[in-house]
Amino acid sequence: MDNYLIINARIVNQGSVVTGFVLVRGGVIRAVAPGAPQVETDQAEVIDAGGKYLIPGVIDDHVHFREPGLTHKAEIATESKAAVAGGVTTYMEMPNTSPPAVTIAELEQKYARAAEVSLANYSFYLGATADNIREIKNLDPASHCGVKLFMGSSTGNMMVNNPGARERIFAESPALLAVHCEDDSIIRRNLAAQEKVFGENIPIGMHPQIRSEEACFRSSALAVELARKHQTRLHILHVSTARELELFEKGTDFEKKKITGEACIHHLWFHDADYERKGSLIKWNPAVKTAGDRDALLNGLLEDRLDVIATDHAPHAIEEKQNNYSETPSGGPMVQHSLVAMLELVHRKKLTIEKVVEKMCHAPAKLFRVKARGFILPGYRADLVLVDMESEWTVSRRGLYYKCGWSPLEGELFHSQVTHTWVNGKLVFMNGMFNEMVRGERVEFEEG
């Protein structure tokens, strides 16, 4: 009946950790309280957490699951499986597939596919182009997470450099606008300079020089200027530089704070010295930059200038990542290890577990106005994750669930492990085993 009583759990919710129990019935959290259960528990399967930490399911607002059209890299089925193994119960997926999701009809086809195969809950962004403003204006904010705009390099027709088209998108989008900010003219100039020196053999370590701080800041500053002009709900994706932090205000009130920022796992974990050992496996756009940038981003989260932690999970076939610099695609898989990577920073005293839950669970729910998810509260959907904070293990290829079969975190030692994941009250993952009959739900949103 998918009814569960989780006892002896350290419940992490709304800035505190309390040992107690959670009762789940019919896919919904029915009771949460400290101590031993004082509720009717007939027909509920008892899960003794034994002091493990119980957190809300992670909401990842930035993934690329590659379906349709790019399924040699990934599929909704495989990547949602990796997600729930890592404690991610809800994802928001990007539109740059093949064909790109730039019409509502194409978007609905992705929803239909996810309903068939996704183990996690799902939402999909509509892609902005220079000529699809009618589609954008017809988007229903109650049933879609937002509009994705590329103000930097992209493929096909999804890069919008036309100033008039950009103005209309910022002025007329009824939904949150999630933006990739890199100035393409600066990138082209930097690339040409490196090609003069290295020809076709540009070292991967030049990536943060090509996709530079200037390219990021100039584009992000323009997005902020447009958002302020038009009162747009702007969410700048994968902030990668210390300098960009000056564009964001401190705060967690997302009714007042309309300009928000996302930090990604790879920008919080790696820095430019890691190109020597990881090579193109950590080639992302925007680029992984300096240790100073990495540390500043972490501080930006602590100060609440940056609002959410996400992955930009973007897998490629390993053969594609072994080309020369210019031919190697940017992006890598991360969704299976995002939570444990951030919990490793808890072990290193860089973050608290309460802050991790705030930035990976609570804040995405509030920022995107997700309906009844992201918290451990009565009446909320039972998206829950049980974590053993004292479990040492090393990331290895044989333990990966990504279709691409590799991870930039291979060889990393972690001290926390996801043991159980519930999606809408159904136990989908337990100690390495999956219930692949479970299907996630389409996420709904509160209208602001």
C-alpha positions in Angstrom: 0.0 0.0 0.0 3.1 2.2 0.0 2.5 3.4 3.6 5.7 3.9 5.6 6.6 4.8 9.1 10.2 6.0 9.3 11.4 6.0 12.9 14.6 7.0 14.7 15.5 9.5 11.9 17.5 12.7 12.2 15.0 14.9 10.3 16.6 17.8 8.5 14.0 20.4 7.8 13.7 24.2 7.9 17.1 24.9 9.4 17.0 22.3 12.2 17.8 18.7 12.9 15.4 16.8 15.1 15.3 13.0 15.9 11.8 11.7 15.3 9.5 10.0 12.9 7.6 10.6 9.6 4.4 8.8 8.6 3.7 8.5 4.9 0.3 7.4 3.5 -1.1 7.6 0.0 2.0 9.4 -1.3 1.7 12.2 1.2 3.4 13.0 4.5 0.8 12.6 7.1 2.7 13.2 10.4 6.1 14.5 11.4 7.1 14.8 15.1 10.1 14.4 17.4 10.5 11.2 19.5 8.5 8.0 19.1 5.3 7.7 17.0 2.1 8.8 18.8 -0.1 8.1 15.7 -2.0 5.2 14.3 0.4 3.1 12.3 -1.6 0.1 11.2 -0.7 -1.1 7.7 2.5 1.0 7.6 5.8 -0.6 6.9 8.3 0.4 9.5 11.7 1.7 8.4 14.1 2.1 11.3 16.5 4.8 10.2 18.9 4.0 13.0 20.0 7.6 13.4 20.5 8.2 9.7 19.5 11.7 8.3 16.2 12.1 6.6 16.0 15.0 4.2 13.5 16.2 1.5 14.2 14.9 -2.0 16.6 17.1 -3.9 15.1 19.4 -6.5 17.6 19.8 -9.4 16.6 22.8 -11.5 19.1 22.2 -14.2 19.6 18.9 -16.1 20.1 17.8 -19.7 18.7 14.2 -20.1 19.2 14.4 -23.9 15.9 12.9 -25.0 14.7 13.2 -27.8 17.4 12.9 -30.5 20.6 12.6 -28.5 19.9 9.3 -26.8 23.4 7.9 -27.5 24.4 10.2 -24.6 21.5 9.7 -22.2 17.8 9.0 -21.8 15.1 10.1 -19.4 14.9 6.5 -18.1 18.6 6.1 -17.4 19.3 9.5 -16.0 16.2 9.6 -13.8 17.4 6.3 -12.4 20.8 7.8 -11.6 19.0 10.8 -10.1 17.0 8.8 -7.5 20.1 6.8 -6.6 21.7 10.1 -5.7 18.7 11.5 -3.8 17.3 13.7 -6.6 13.5 13.2 -6.7 12.6 16.1 -8.9 14.4 17.6 -12.0 13.8 20.4 -14.4 15.2 19.5 -17.9 16.6 21.8 -20.5 15.2 22.3 -24.1 18.3 21.9 -26.2 17.5 18.4 -27.4 16.9 17.3 -31.0 14.6 18.8 -32.0 14.8 21.6 -29.5 11.7 22.1 -27.3 10.8 25.5 -28.6 7.1 25.0 -29.0 4.5 23.9 -26.5 3.7 20.9 -28.6 7.3 19.7 -28.6 7.4 20.3 -24.8 4.3 18.2 -24.3 5.9 15.3 -26.1 8.7 15.4 -23.6 6.2 15.3 -20.7 4.5 12.3 -22.3 7.8 10.5 -22.6 8.7 11.2 -18.9 5.3 9.9 -17.8 6.2 6.6 -19.5 9.7 6.1 -18.2 10.9 8.6 -15.5 11.5 7.3 -12.0 11.7 10.9 -10.6 9.3 13.8 -10.8 9.8 16.1 -13.8 9.3 19.5 -15.4 10.6 20.9 -18.7 11.7 24.3 -19.8 10.5 25.9 -23.0 13.4 27.1 -25.1 13.5 30.7 -26.3 14.4 31.7 -29.8 14.5 34.9 -31.7 11.1 34.2 -33.2 9.0 32.1 -30.8 7.6 34.8 -28.6 4.0 33.6 -29.2 4.9 30.2 -27.8 6.5 31.9 -24.8 3.5 34.1 -24.1 1.2 31.0 -24.2 3.2 29.1 -21.6 1.2 28.2 -18.5 3.3 29.0 -15.4 1.2 26.6 -13.3 2.4 23.6 -15.3 5.9 24.5 -16.6 9.0 25.5 -14.7 10.1 28.3 -17.0 11.7 29.5 -20.2 15.3 28.9 -21.0 17.3 31.6 -22.8 20.8 31.2 -24.1 22.6 34.6 -24.1 25.8 32.8 -25.1 27.0 30.0 -27.3 24.5 27.3 -28.2 23.5 25.1 -31.1 20.9 25.6 -33.7 18.6 28.6 -33.3 18.6 28.8 -29.5 21.1 31.5 -29.0 19.3 34.9 -28.9 21.7 37.7 -29.7 19.1 40.0 -31.4 18.5 42.9 -28.9 14.9 43.4 -30.0 14.1 39.7 -29.5 15.8 39.7 -26.1 13.8 42.7 -25.0 10.5 41.0 -25.9 11.4 37.8 -24.1 12.3 39.7 -20.9 9.3 41.9 -21.2 6.7 39.3 -22.1 7.6 35.9 -20.6 4.8 34.9 -18.1 7.2 32.4 -16.4 10.6 32.5 -14.8 13.4 33.2 -17.2 16.4 30.9 -16.7 19.4 32.2 -18.6 22.8 30.9 -19.7 25.0 34.0 -19.6 28.2 34.1 -21.7 29.1 36.8 -24.2 29.7 35.1 -27.5 31.7 37.9 -29.1 34.3 37.8 -26.3 34.5 34.0 -26.5 35.1 34.1 -30.2 37.8 36.7 -29.8 39.5 34.7 -27.0 39.3 31.5 -29.1 40.9 33.2 -32.1 43.8 34.4 -29.9 44.4 30.9 -28.6 44.2 29.4 -32.1 47.0 31.8 -33.2 49.2 30.4 -30.5 48.3 26.7 -30.5 46.5 26.0 -33.8 44.3 22.9 -33.4 46.1 21.8 -30.3 44.7 24.2 -27.7 45.4 22.8 -24.2 42.3 22.1 -22.2 43.7 24.4 -19.5 43.0 27.4 -21.7 39.2 26.8 -21.5 38.7 29.3 -18.6 40.8 31.8 -20.6 38.6 31.4 -23.6 35.3 31.3 -21.7 36.6 34.0 -19.4 35.4 36.0 -16.4 34.7 38.9 -18.7 32.5 36.9 -21.0 30.4 35.7 -18.0 30.2 39.0 -16.2 29.3 41.1 -19.2 26.5 38.8 -20.2 25.2 38.3 -16.7 25.2 42.1 -16.1 23.2 42.6 -19.3 20.6 40.0 -18.2 20.3 41.7 -14.8 19.9 45.1 -16.5 17.1 43.8 -18.7 15.4 42.0 -15.8 15.3 45.2 -13.7 14.0 47.2 -16.6 11.1 44.8 -17.3 10.6 43.4 -13.7 11.4 39.9 -15.0 11.8 36.9 -12.7 15.4 36.1 -13.7 17.4 33.1 -12.7 21.0 33.1 -13.8 22.2 29.6 -14.3 25.7 28.2 -13.3 27.3 31.3 -12.0 31.0 30.6 -12.2 33.0 33.7 -11.2 33.5 35.7 -8.0 32.9 39.0 -9.9 29.3 38.0 -10.8 28.4 37.8 -7.2 28.2 41.6 -7.1 25.1 41.4 -9.3 23.1 39.5 -6.7 21.5 40.8 -3.5 21.5 38.8 -0.2 18.2 37.3 0.9 15.8 34.3 0.7 12.5 36.0 0.2 11.7 35.0 -3.3 8.6 37.1 -3.5 10.8 40.2 -3.2 14.0 38.8 -4.7 13.3 38.5 -8.4 16.9 38.1 -9.6 18.4 34.9 -8.4 21.5 32.7 -9.1 22.5 29.1 -9.3 25.7 27.5 -8.3 26.6 24.1 -9.8 28.4 21.2 -8.2 31.4 21.2 -10.6 32.1 24.9 -10.0 32.0 24.2 -6.2 34.2 21.1 -6.4 36.8 21.6 -9.1 39.1 24.5 -10.0 41.5 25.3 -12.9 44.4 23.2 -11.5 42.2 20.1 -11.9 42.3 20.3 -15.8 45.8 18.7 -15.6 44.4 15.5 -14.0 40.8 15.5 -15.3 41.3 17.1 -18.8 38.1 17.5 -20.9 36.1 15.5 -18.4 35.6 18.8 -16.5 35.0 20.9 -19.6 31.8 22.7 -19.0 30.3 25.9 -20.2 30.8 28.2 -18.4 34.2 26.9 -17.6 35.5 25.7 -14.2 37.7 28.7 -13.1 40.1 29.5 -10.3 40.2 28.2 -6.7 39.4 31.8 -5.7 36.2 31.7 -7.8 35.2 28.3 -6.4 35.6 29.6 -2.8 33.8 32.8 -3.6 30.8 30.8 -5.0 30.7 28.8 -1.8 30.7 32.0 0.2 28.0 33.4 -2.0 25.8 30.5 -1.0 26.5 31.0 2.7 25.7 34.7 2.3 22.5 33.9 0.4 23.6 35.9 -2.7 23.4 32.6 -4.6 20.2 30.7 -4.1 20.3 27.1 -5.3 22.7 24.3 -5.9 22.2 22.3 -9.1 24.1 20.1 -11.4 23.9 21.1 -15.1 24.0 17.4 -15.6 25.0 17.1 -19.3 26.4 13.8 -20.3 28.3 13.0 -23.5 29.6 9.7 -24.8 33.2 9.1 -23.5 34.5 9.0 -27.1 33.1 12.5 -27.6 35.1 13.8 -24.6 38.4 12.4 -26.1 38.6 14.7 -29.1 40.8 17.8 -29.3 39.8 20.9 -27.5 37.6 22.6 -30.1 35.8 19.3 -31.0 35.2 18.1 -27.5 31.6 19.0 -26.3 31.2 20.7 -22.9 29.3 19.1 -20.1 29.4 16.0 -18.0 27.2 13.7 -15.8 26.7 14.8 -12.1 23.2 14.0 -10.9 24.0 10.7 -9.2 26.6 12.4 -7.0 25.5 15.9 -6.4 24.1 15.4 -2.9 27.0 13.3 -1.6 29.5 15.8 -3.1 27.9 18.6 -1.1 27.7 16.4 2.0 31.4 15.9 1.6 31.7 19.6 2.1 29.7 19.2 5.3 32.4 16.7 6.5 35.0 19.3 5.6 33.2 21.9 7.6 32.6 24.1 4.6 28.8 23.8 4.8 26.2 22.5 7.3 23.8 19.8 6.4 21.0 22.4 7.1 22.5 24.7 4.5 22.8 21.9 2.0 19.1 21.0 2.5 18.2 24.7 2.2 20.0 25.2 -1.1 19.2 21.8 -2.7 15.6 21.2 -1.5 13.9 24.2 0.2 15.1 27.1 -2.0 14.4 25.5 -5.4 10.9 24.7 -4.2 10.3 28.3 -3.0 12.1 30.0 -5.9 10.2 28.0 -8.6 7.0 28.0 -6.5 6.8 24.2 -6.6 3.5 23.0 -5.2 3.8 20.8 -2.0 7.4 19.6 -2.4 10.8 20.4 -1.0 10.0 20.2 2.7 9.2 17.5 5.3 5.8 18.8 6.3 2.3 17.3 6.7 0.4 17.6 3.5 3.5 17.7 1.3 4.3 15.0 -1.3 6.5 12.3 0.3 9.7 12.9 -1.6 12.2 11.7 0.9 15.9 10.7 1.1 17.6 8.7 3.9 21.4 9.4 4.1 24.1 7.5 6.0 26.6 10.2 7.0 29.1 7.7 8.1 29.6 5.5 5.1 33.0 5.7 3.3 33.1 4.7 -0.4 34.9 5.6 -3.6 33.2 6.5 -6.9 33.9 3.8 -9.4 32.7 3.1 -12.9 31.0 -0.1 -12.0 28.6 1.8 -9.6 27.4 4.4 -12.2 23.9 4.4 -13.6 24.5 7.0 -16.3 24.0 5.8 -19.8 27.4 7.4 -20.7 29.1 5.2 -18.2 31.6 7.7 -16.8 31.9 10.4 -14.2 34.3 13.2 -13.6 34.2 12.2 -9.9 35.6 8.7 -10.4 38.2 8.0 -7.8 36.8 10.6 -5.3 36.4 9.3 -1.7 33.0 10.2 -0.1 31.9 9.7 3.5 28.1 9.8 3.0 25.8 7.6 1.0 22.1 7.6 0.0 20.5 4.5 1.2 16.7 5.1 0.5 14.8 7.4 -1.8 11.0 7.8 -1.8 9.2 9.5 -4.8 5.6 10.4 -4.0 5.7 8.0 -1.1 6.9 5.1 -3.2 10.3 3.5 -2.2 12.1 3.6 -5.5 15.7 3.0 -4.3 17.0 1.1 -1.3 20.6 0.0 -0.7 21.5 -0.3 -4.4 18.2 -1.8 -5.5 15.5 -0.1 -7.6 11.8 -0.5 -7.9 11.6 0.3 -11.6 7.8 0.1 -11.7 7.7 3.5 -10.0 6.9 6.6 -12.1 7.4 10.2 -11.0 4.8 12.9 -11.5 4.6 16.1 -13.5 5.5 18.9 -11.1 2.8 21.6 -10.5 3.6 25.2 -9.6 1.8 27.9 -7.6 1.0 31.0 -9.6 2.5 34.1 -8.2 
